[in-house]
Amino acid sequence: MDRHLFVIFGATGDLAKRKLLPALYHLITGRDLGVCVVLGVARSDLDDASFRDDARQALCDAGFSEGEVREWCDERLHYQQVAEGEDHAALADRIADIEATHDLPGNRVFYLALPPSAFGPTVQGIGEQGLAEAPGWVRLVVEKPFGRDLESAQELNQLVHEHFDERQVYRIDHFLGKETVQNLLTFRFANTTFEWLWNRDRIDQVQITVAEQLTVEGRGGYYEQAGAVRDMVQNHLTQVLTLIAMEAPSAFDPVAIRNEKVKVLDSIRPIDPADVVLGQYTAGEVAGEGVPDYRDEPKVDDHSTTATYAAVRLHVDNWRWQGVPFLIRTGKALERKVTQIAVRFRQAPVSFFESAPERTELHNDVLLITMQPEEGFELRLDVKVPGKRLAVRPISLHYEYPQEGHVPEAYETLLADVIEGDQTLFVRADEVEAAWRLYQPLLDAPPDPFPYPAGGWGPEAATALVGGGRSWITR
C-alpha cells in the first residue's frame, strides 16, 4: 500500500464512526499495509484532540480495546473544521501541512461520507482549491445514492468530471464488498459445472431478495424522499443482478468486467407496469416487537404513498437469458432479515417417476447464494428416501464462509481496493446512468402501494410476479 492521506468528509457522522474508522483501523493494523494518515473533515467545532477522543470511542464500540487504538489515533488522526458555505482554502493548507509533517508523497483519498445534497459543493470545493491535482495519485469516493434520478445523476457526473478523471472516481456500493457477492465471479467463471448450466435452457428463474426487519427507524424524512426503489432497487439489487447475468469478461480487470455489467443493463427490457408491485407497511409485529403504521412514523406524511416494499420482474433480452425472468424484491418491516440470490433450475421435460407405483412429488433444484445473515452457498437437490418405497425428499448441500475464519467487512474490502487503485467493484458513470434510465419511468409514474402488515413477507400481490404456481424462495 502506498503511503497516503485518507480524507473523510463527514468524519463526525454515523457512517464514519460505525464503518469507515473501524474498517481503516482493521485494514491497516491487521494487514500491516503501510502508512495511512487520516484527516477528518466536518462542520463540528472540534480540534485534533477531541476528534481523536471520539474516534477512540468509536473504535472501542466496534470491539477494539482502548490500549490497542490509543497510539494509532494519536499518531495518525487529524481534524479540520470546514463550516457550511466556507471555501476549502484552509483545508488545502492543512493537507499540505500534514503531508509535509508525515512525509507523504501526495497520494490522497477523498471520501464523501456526506448527505447527497453535499456531494456537489464538496466536489466543487476540492476542485477549486486544486486538491484533485497532486504529485501522487488522487481518488474520490462517493457514497450512494449517486443522484436521485437520471437527470440529477447526469448532472453530478458532469460536475465530478470537471475536476476528476473517471479513473479517479469510486462510486461505492457496500453490497459489492460482501465476500459472497465478490465470489460470484469465481463461482461462475472458475467452475464449468455451473457455467454450463447458466442459461435459459437450464434456469427457470432467478430471484434476488433483500429483506429487512428494520422499519424506517426515525428516518422518515429521508425515506419519504427516497422510497424502496431509490433506496435499494436501483443500486444494490440491480448491481447484484448484473453480476449474475453478465457474460465472461475478456480479462480480469476493472474495465472488462464493468463493460459486461453495462451490457446487461442495456439488454434489460423496459419495465412493464404489470411487472411491478409496490407496498407500504402497516401496523404489526416484527420479532416480537410492535411496529406502528408507516404513516404514523415521525416525519412521514399522513397520506404518504411512499413505497417501503418493491418487487419487480425484469427481462434480460439477450441470447443467454431470453425468457428467464429476474425477480427482485426488497422491503422493510418484513418477517426476518435475509439477503440472498435464488437460482431455480428447470425440471426435467419428462419425468418417468410419474409412472411409479407410488406417485412422488419432485422439486426444482435450487442454488441459494446468501449474503446475510450468514454468507454462504446452498444447493437443494432431490434424493430418494432410504427404504423400498419410492419416495423423494429435498436435501441441502451447503457451505458457510465463517467456517474459513475472519470474513472481512464489506467496507474493509472496498477501502483496500480504493487505496490499491482497483475499480472492479465500483460503479462507472455510464453504469449508474443506465440503472437510473431503467427505473426512471417507474419513478415518474409509480403504481399505488399495497398495504402489508409488518412482520410478513410483503403484499400478496407480489406472489403473482413469480408465476406458474411458484412462490418466492427464502431460506
N, C-alpha and C positions, 0 to 999 in steps of 0.2 A: 504494500500500500504506500502510495506517495505521501510525503509529508504535506499536510493541507490544513486549511482553516474551514471549519464547518459552521456556517452562519444560520441560525434558526430564527426566522421572523415569526413572532407569536410565541416566544420562548416561555412565557408565563402561563400559557394556555394548557388545557387538559391534554391535548394530543402530545405536546412536547413532554409533559411530565409523565404521562402514563406509558407512552410508546417510544418516543424518539430518544430521550436521555437513557432509559434502560437499555434500549437496543444498541446505542452507541457504546455505552459502557461495556456491555457484554461482548460486543463485537471486537472492541479494541483490546480489552484486557484478556478476554478468553482466547483470542486467536493471535495475540501479540503482533498486530499488523502495523505497528509503526506509530508515528506521531500524528495525533489529531487534536487540534486546539479548537474549542467550541466557543463561539460568541453568540450569546443570547440577545435578541433584539425584540423590544416590545414597548408599549406606551407607559407601562408602570414605572413609577418613580423609585427605582432600585439602584444599588451600586453593586460592585463585584461581590462584596462580602454577603449581602443579603440574597443575591441570586444564587450564590454557592450554597447558602443555608437551605434555600428552597429546593435546589437540585439534590442535595444530600437527603432531604426528607423524601423526595420523590423516589430516589433510588432505594432507600430503606423500605418504603412502602411496596416497592417491586420485589423485595425479598433479599436485597443485598445488605450486608452488615455495615454499621457506621464505620468500623475500623477499616473495612475494605475501600470505602468510597471517599473518605475524607481527603486523603492525599491526592487522589485523582482529581477531585473537584477543585482543590486549592491550586493545583499545578496547571490545569487545562481550561478552566471555565472563566469566562469574562462576560460582562454585560454592558449594553449600550441602550439608553433610552432614546426612542425616536417618537416624539409626540405626533398626534394626528395632524396632518396638514403641513408638517415640518419637512424641509428638504433633507436629503441624505448626506449633506456635506460633512457633518460631524461624524457620521458613520464611516464615511470614506477615510477620514483622518484616523479614526480608531482602528480600522482594519490595517492601515499602513503601519501604525504603531505596533500592533500585535504581531504582524508578520515580521517586523524588524526585531522585536524582542525575542521571539521564538525561532528566529532564523528560518522562516518558511519561504519557499520559493515562488509564492504567488499562485498556488493551487487553491481554488475556492469552490465550496458548495454553498449555494443559496437555497435554503429550504423554506418554502412558503407554507407554514402551519397556521394559516390565516383563514378568516371567513372569505368566501368567494368575492365579496364586494371589495376586498382589499388587494386582490391579486393585481389588477391593472395599475393602481397607483404605486404599488411596491415595485413592480417591474419597471415602471417609468422612472422611479427614483433611482433604482440601481443603474439603469442605463444612462441617465443624465449625468451621473457622477463618474461615468467611465469604469464602474466596478466590474462590468462584464468583460473588460479587457485587462489582461494581466500577463506577467511573464510566463506563468504556468497555465494549466487548464482551468476553465471555469464552467460550472454546471448548475443549472436551475432546476429545482424540483418543485412541481406544482401538485398540490393535493386535489382530489376530486371534491366537488363537481367542477369539471372544466367547462364553464358555461352552464346556462340553464335551458338553452335551446340551440338550434342550429345557428341562428344569426349571432347570438352572443358568443358562441364558441368560435365562430369565424373571426369576430372582432378581437377576441382575446388572442387567438393565434396570430393575427396580423400585428398586434401590439408586441407580443413576445418576439416575433421575428424581426421587429425593428431594432432589437437590442441583442438578440441571441440567435445563433445559427441553430437549426433543428438538431444538429448533432450534440448540442449542449443542453437540450431540453429533455427532462424526465417527468412525464405526466404519470403520477403514481396511482396505482390501484392496488391496495394491500391484498386483495384476493389473489392476485397473481404471484404473491410471495409465498403463499402456502405450499408446503412441500408436496402435497398431493397434486395440486394444480401444475406445478413445475414438472412433476413426474409424468404428466400426460404425454409429453413429447417422447420421453423414453419408453413409456408403456406402449405407445402406438408404433413408433418407428424402429424400436430395437427388438420387438417381439413379433416375428412374422405370423405367429399363430393368430393374433388378434388383428393385425393389419389386413390379413387376408379376408377377415370377416367384416371389416369396417366399411360397409357399403350398403346400398339399397337392396341388394339381393339377400342379405343375411340379417339386416337390422330392421325391426318393425317400427320402433320409435325411440326417441331419446328424450328423457325428462331431466330438467335441471331445477332443483328446489333450494331455495334459501328461506328457511322458516325461522322466525324469531318469536320467543316467548315475550320479549320486552314490548311494552307499549311505546308511545312517543316519549315517555319518561321526562315530562316537563319541557320538551322541545316542541310544543305545539306550534309556536310561532314560526319556527323553521319548517316544520313538516307541512304546514298549510301552504307554504310556498313551493315545497318540493313534491311531496306525494311519492307513492311507491315506484312509479315509472322513472322519474328523475333520480330518486334516491338509490335504487338498486338495479332496475331492469336495464336501463340504457348503458350502464357501466359494468357492474360486477357480473351479472348473468350473461350479458352479451359477450363479454370478454372470454368467459369460460366456453361459451358456445363456439367461438372462433377457433379455440384450441382443439375442440373435439372434431370440428368439421374440416379443418384446413388440410390441404394436400402436403405431401412431404416437401420441405424446402430444399432448394438446390444446395445449400450448405448450412452448417450450424453456426449462423451468425445473425446478428440482430436485423439487418436489412432483409435478408432472405425470409426469415421467419415472419417478420411483420408484413412483408409483401403478401404472403399467403393468407394472413389474417384479414387483410383488407379485401382480398379476392372473395373471401367468404361473405363479408358484409355486402359487397357489391352484387353477390348472387342471390341474396335473400329477396324473395318476392314482396312487393308492397303489402302491408298488413291489411287484411280484410277485417272490418269492424266485427264480423261474426266470429272472428278468431280471438277476441279479447273479452275477458271477464275481469271487471274491477270490483273491489269490495271495500267496506268500511266496518270496522269492528264496533259492536255494541256491548253493553254491559255483560259481564260473565265472570268466569273464574279461571285463572291460569296458575298451575302449580299450587293449588290450594288457597290462593290469594284472590280476593275480589278485585275486579277490574272495572272502572267506570266506562260508560259510553265514550267513544272518541270525541263526540261533540261536547261532552262535559269536561274534557281536559282543559287545563289552563291555556289561554291564548288561542283557542280553537273557536271558530265561528259557530254559532248555534245552528246554523243551517248549512254547514260545510258539506261540500260534495267531494272533498279530497279523498283519494283512494289510499287506504292503508294496506291493500292487497291487490296484486295484479297477477293474472295468468294470461299468457299469450301463446298462441300456436303459430310457429314460424315455419316457412318452407324454403329450403335452400335449393334453388333451381340450377343444379349442375349435374354432370353425369354420375358422380358418386352418390348423391343424396336425393335425386329426383323421387318424389313420392314418399319420403320419410319425414314425418312431422317432428319438429323440435318443439317441445313443450317446456316453457319456462314459467316458474311461479315464485312469488315471494309474498310475505305478509308479516304483519305484526300481531301480537297477542294471539299466537297460534298455540297448538297443544304442546309442542316442545321445540327446542332449538335443534335444527339439523340443516346442514348444507351438504348436498350430495348430487351426483350425476347418476342416473339410472339408464342403462342401455338395455332395452328389451329386444331380444333376438326373436326372429320369426320361428314359428313352429314348423315341423316337417309338413310338406304339402299333402301327404297321405300318411295316415297312421294305421299300421296293421294291428295296433293294440285294441282298436275298436271291435275286432272280431274275437278278442279273448273271451273265455268263459265268464270272467268277472270284469265288468266294464270298469276301467280305471281312468281317472282324470289326469291329463298331462298339463304341465305348466310351461310357459315360455322361460327359456334360460334368461337370466338377468345378471348383468355386471353392474355392481354398485361401487362407485368411487366416492368415498366420504371425506369431506374436508372438516366438518365439525359435527359432533364434539370430539370424536376420535378420528384422526386421519388414518385412512387405510383403504383396502380394496376387498371386495367380497364377490364371489361368483356363485350364483344359485343354479343348481342343476337337479334334474330328476334322477332318482335311483330306485331300484327295486327294494322293497322291504324284505328282510330275510324271512324265509319260510316258503312253503309250497305254493300258497295262494299268490296270484299275481296282483301285487299292489305297489303303487308308486308313491313316493313322497319326495318333496324337495329337500336338498341339503345345501349347506353353505361351506365353501372353501374361502377362508378369509385371512388377511394379513393386516396388522396394525403397525403404524410407524413407531409408537412408543416402545415397541419391542427392541428397537435399534438404539435406545438411549435418548440423548438430548435431541429434540427436534427444534431447529431454530425458529424463533418467532418470524412472522412474515416481514415485519419491519427490519429485523436484523438482516435477513437475506437481501431485501431491496436496498437498504443503505449500503451494504457491502458492494452491490452491483453499481450503485451511483459512484461510489468512491473509486471503484476499479474501472469505471467507464463502460459498463456492459448495459446496453439499452434493450436487451432481448425482452424483458418482462415489463417494459414501459410502453405507453400508448403514443403512437405517432400522430402528427397533426391531421393527416388525411384519414386516419383510422377513427379518431374521435369525431370528426365531422361526418364520416359515413354512418356512424352509430346514431348521431343526432338526426341525420337525414332520414334514417329508417323510422324513427319514432316520432318525428315532428307531426305527421298527420294525426297520430293518436293524442299528442299533447294539444293540438289545435282543436280537436273535437272529441274529447273523451266521453265514453258512454257513462251513464249514471251508475254509481257503485251499488252493488247489492249489500244489504246488511248481513253481517255474520256474527254469531256470538263469540266473544273472547273465549279462548280455550279449546276451540275446534280447529278444523283444517281449512277454514275459509268458506266462501259461498258454495252451495251445492251446484250452482250453475257451472262452476269450473270443471266438474267431472265430465260434462258433455264434450269439452275440448279434447279429452283423451280419446273418446270414440270407441265404437265396436264393442261395447260392454266392458271395456278395460277400466282400470282405475289408476289413480296416482300411486306411485310406489314410494313407500317410506320404510326405512329400516326399523 
